[in-house]
Amino acid sequence: MNNNISVVSNDATARTQVGCATQRAEYLTILGTKKVLELCVGPSLKTLETEYNKYDIEVSGNDIDIRWKRYYPAGRWHMGDAFALDYSAWDAVVFAPPLTKGCTGRREDALRINEVRPGYRAFIDVLKRQEYRGIAVLVLPGRAKADPVDRQQYADLISYIWRQNYFMVDECPLSIGARRTVKYTDLYLTRGNND
């Protein structure tokens, strides 16, 4: 069994925190985006839509699991394989795969970058194949730089991104709560001009 598939049968599975959705919406606004596709969104589409709408950003969601469309039928959904979609209709594509074992959202279940499935490199490969020229956002686990192994995996990912002619516009740790716990680290990428 793939540990990245949600084992929770209802909306109790991990989802984007409101504060994190707000921070991402603010940053996407600064970058001038108006239409965003959130890949592997699960039950988070409603929260993201609420926050993005405050910034006049239209958001569409993608997931392979039909239960999330049933959970939030009012959303703009594109069901199926996240890597089979044509991204050209959106200013920004956010790749937010499951970041914890079983989609629990618990810190102790956090995955390392190389354990996340679907994987970041596969997403970069799809961007390159499509020659996508918008903003690409990689949502990394909050632990992305927690220890030497995490930092090496982070450095390897950045190197891979660069070799595929994508460049990091910015890195934004998204934090929540009074202790400002980093829940995710968003990497904002754009395509280079060498292709």
Buried (B, 14 or more C-beta within 10 A) or exposed (E): EEBBEBEBEEBEBBBBBEBBBBBBBEBBBEBEBBBBBBBBBBBBBBBBBBBBEEBEBBBBBBBBBEBBBEBBEEBEBBEEEBBEBEBEEBBBBBBBBBBBBBBBBEEEBBBBBBBBBBBBBEBBBBBBEBEBBBBBBBBBBBBBBBEEEBEEBBEEBBEBBEEBBBBEBEBBBBBBEEEEEBBBBBBBBBBEEEE
